[in-house]
Amino acid sequence: MLNDSSIRKSLDNYVKHRLKEIPMDIKETFLKTTQIWKCENELDFLYGYYVGKLEEGSLHYLLKASRASAGGYVDTFEIRGIIETHRRELRDLIEKSIKNS
């Protein structure tokens, strides 16, 4: 599915756009989540949460853009790979947002 470079670039742009929304989302939504979810630290919890949100949003975006069904057309590992190219940026955004809230 993601062999088409225009689809891959479009999905990468979608992920970049969503990354910009994360600091405000953290500020408005999350308050000391580590004790509630018994996580080792807040950064790890929020990183996992936002990777999942980005995967879900990316899958929805691709399915809507291609008007395809989920059956066999979209490889979720490819979506995860695109998200993981922004791993450092995502962790930095979350870390800064935690410190500023």
N, C-alpha and C positions, 0 to 999 in steps of 0.2 A: 504494500500500500504506500509506504513512504519512500519508494524509489523515485518518484517524481520530485525533482528539486523544488518546484514551486510550492508543492504541498508541504514539504519539509521546512522551507523558508517561512511559509505562512504560519505553520505551527510554532516555529521558533519565535516569531514575532508575537504570537498569542501568549506564549509563556513569558516573554519579556514584559509585555503589557500587564499581565497578572502579577508579576513580581513587584511592579511599582505600587500595587494596591495593598500589598502585605503589611507594610508598617502601620498604615491607618487601621487596617483590620485588627491587628494585634492590639493597638492602643484602645480601640473601642470594644473589643470582645474578650480578651484574655486578661485575667488577673490571677497571678500566682497559681498556675495549674499543676505544679509538681506535686503538691500534697493531695490534691483531689485524685489524680490519676496514678499516684505512687510511682512516678517516673524518677529516674536518676537525677535528671535536671530538666529545667524548663526548655532549654535550647533543643535538646533531643526530642522532647515531646512535640514542640512546635514545628521542628524540621519534618518529622514524620507526618504530622497533620497536614502541613502545606504541600509536601510531595504528593500525598494522597489527593488533596484538593486539586492540585495542578493536573494530576493524571485523569481524574474524573472530568474536569473541565476540558482538557485536551481531547479526550475521547468524544465527549459531547460535541465539541467544536468540529472535529473531523467528520463525525457521522452526519452532522448537520450540513457541513460544507460539501460533502460528497454524496449526500442523500443515500448512503449505503446502510446496510444492516450490519450489526456487530458480528455476524457470522463469517469469520474467516478473512474479512477485508482489512481489519485493523490489528496490527501486532502491538500489544501493550508493552512489550519489551522495547520496541522502537520508540514509543512515546516516552517510556522511562529514560531511555538513553538521551533523548533530547532534553528532558528536564534535568538530568544529571550533568549535562554540559554547563548548567548554571548553578551547580552545587555550591561553589564558593560564594557566589553572589547571594544566593538564598540564605546560607548560614550567616553571612555578614549582615544582611538585612534584618534577620530575626534577632541576632545578637544586639545590634544597635537599638532595635525597637524595645527589647527587654530592658536595656539600660536606661532608655529615655522614658519608660512608663512608670 
